[in-house]
Amino acid sequence: MIRELLPESPSVFWAGCPKVALEEVVAYICFRIVGTEFYLLNIAVKEGFRHRGLGYWLLLSAIDFGLKRGIKEAVLDVHRENHNAIGFYQALGFRFADPKEKNKKIFRVMEMKFP
Ligand SMILES: CC(C)(COP(=O)(O)OP(=O)(O)OC[C@H]1O[C@@H](n2cnc3c(N)ncnc32)[C@H](O)[C@@H]1OP(=O)(O)O)[C@@H](O)C(=O)NCCC(=O)NCCS
């Protein structure tokens, strides 16, 4: 099933497993680095494991991985009604690429730039 979630390479997939049950994936992140752009393909934390900082840790670790490889910006698409994810991304520092496009598109682009 995880294989089906993987986009075409080159992309990076990290899975998070609890210490007590290493065979159980409770969180994952999938991203791609193209030149100086980090593109988040997907991130999810299993219900029951949310709001413990797992998503935060996964995404910041992935961005740190990208920064060490020279990325200048991180970009993602989010469903405009996924308010939970939007709040999560905003708390991490992502902003809407075009604030005017609200309600125009189903998916909105969020970005974070690095000096
Ligand atoms: C979005 C998601 C990955 C967040 O994972 P998580 O492990 O629960 O997030 P964290 O616990 O690391 O949250 C980190 C911080 O983000 C912020 N945050 C998290 N959820 C938030 C929300 N609903 N609204 C506002 N801020 C939020 C908070 O500042 C939080 O820190 P705090 O708990 O100390 O307040 C998780 O909710 C999820 O899997 N959702 C379903 C899949 C999905 O929508 N993925 C995104 C696809 S674009």
The ligand as a Tripos MOL2 file, in Angstrom:
@<TRIPOS>MOLECULE
LIG
   48    50     1     0     0
SMALL
NO_CHARGES

@<TRIPOS>ATOM
      1 C1         -1.5160   17.6850    9.7580 C.3       1 LIG1
      2 C2         -0.9070   16.5740   10.6210 C.3       1 LIG1
      3 C3          0.1840   15.8560    9.8470 C.3       1 LIG1
      4 C4         -0.2860   17.2370   11.8780 C.3       1 LIG1
      5 O1          0.4100   16.2260   12.6200 O.3       1 LIG1
      6 P1          0.5430   16.2970   14.2120 P.3       1 LIG1
      7 O2          1.5580   15.2880   14.6100 O.co2     1 LIG1
      8 O3         -0.7840   16.1980   14.8440 O.co2     1 LIG1
      9 O4          1.0720   17.7750   14.4570 O.3       1 LIG1
     10 P2          1.9790   18.2500   15.6630 P.3       1 LIG1
     11 O5          1.5330   17.6160   16.9240 O.co2     1 LIG1
     12 O6          3.4100   18.0420   15.3100 O.co2     1 LIG1
     13 O7          1.6770   19.8040   15.6810 O.3       1 LIG1
     14 C5          2.7250   20.7460   15.7050 C.3       1 LIG1
     15 C6          2.1470   22.1120   15.9030 C.3       1 LIG1
     16 O8          1.3650   22.4820   14.7720 O.3       1 LIG1
     17 C7          0.2840   23.2720   15.2250 C.3       1 LIG1
     18 N1         -0.9590   22.5930   14.8950 N.ar      1 LIG1
     19 C8         -1.1800   21.2670   14.7710 C.ar      1 LIG1
     20 N2         -2.4720   21.0440   14.4260 N.ar      1 LIG1
     21 C9         -3.0370   22.2820   14.3460 C.ar      1 LIG1
     22 C10        -4.3400   22.7560   14.0520 C.ar      1 LIG1
     23 N3         -5.3340   21.9140   13.7780 N.pl3     1 LIG1
     24 N4         -4.5790   24.0780   14.0460 N.ar      1 LIG1
     25 C11        -3.5920   24.9520   14.3430 C.ar      1 LIG1
     26 N5         -2.3280   24.5680   14.6520 N.ar      1 LIG1
     27 C12        -2.0740   23.2520   14.6400 C.ar      1 LIG1
     28 C13         0.4310   23.4800   16.6860 C.3       1 LIG1
     29 O9          1.2160   24.6390   16.9150 O.3       1 LIG1
     30 C14         1.2090   22.2720   17.0780 C.3       1 LIG1
     31 O10         1.9180   22.4560   18.2470 O.3       1 LIG1
     32 P3          1.1300   22.2310   19.6530 P.3       1 LIG1
     33 O11         0.4750   20.8800   19.5930 O.co2     1 LIG1
     34 O12         2.2210   22.3220   20.6740 O.co2     1 LIG1
     35 O13         0.1280   23.3410   19.7560 O.co2     1 LIG1
     36 C15        -1.9960   15.5780   11.1010 C.3       1 LIG1
     37 O14        -3.0590   16.2940   11.6690 O.3       1 LIG1
     38 C16        -2.5550   14.6720    9.9940 C.2       1 LIG1
     39 O15        -2.0180   13.5820    9.7320 O.2       1 LIG1
     40 N6         -3.6500   15.0760    9.3400 N.am      1 LIG1
     41 C17        -4.2770   14.2260    8.3070 C.3       1 LIG1
     42 C18        -3.4520   14.1270    7.0430 C.3       1 LIG1
     43 C19        -3.3060   15.4700    6.3790 C.2       1 LIG1
     44 O16        -4.2410   16.2610    6.2970 O.2       1 LIG1
     45 N7         -2.0790   15.7200    5.9040 N.am      1 LIG1
     46 C20        -1.7640   16.9500    5.1930 C.3       1 LIG1
     47 C21        -1.9840   16.7690    3.7320 C.3       1 LIG1
     48 S1         -1.7050   18.3120    2.8580 S.3       1 LIG1
@<TRIPOS>BOND
     1     1     2 1
     2     2     3 1
     3     2     4 1
     4     2    36 1
     5     4     5 1
     6     5     6 1
     7     6     7 2
     8     6     8 1
     9     6     9 1
    10     9    10 1
    11    10    11 2
    12    10    12 1
    13    10    13 1
    14    13    14 1
    15    14    15 1
    16    15    16 1
    17    15    30 1
    18    16    17 1
    19    17    18 1
    20    17    28 1
    21    18    19 ar
    22    18    27 ar
    23    19    20 ar
    24    20    21 ar
    25    21    22 ar
    26    21    27 ar
    27    22    23 1
    28    22    24 ar
    29    24    25 ar
    30    25    26 ar
    31    26    27 ar
    32    28    29 1
    33    28    30 1
    34    30    31 1
    35    31    32 1
    36    32    33 2
    37    32    34 1
    38    32    35 1
    39    36    37 1
    40    36    38 1
    41    38    39 2
    42    38    40 1
    43    40    41 1
    44    41    42 1
    45    42    43 1
    46    43    44 2
    47    43    45 1
    48    45    46 1
    49    46    47 1
    50    47    48 1
@<TRIPOS>SUBSTRUCTURE
     1 LIG1         1 GROUP 0 **** ****
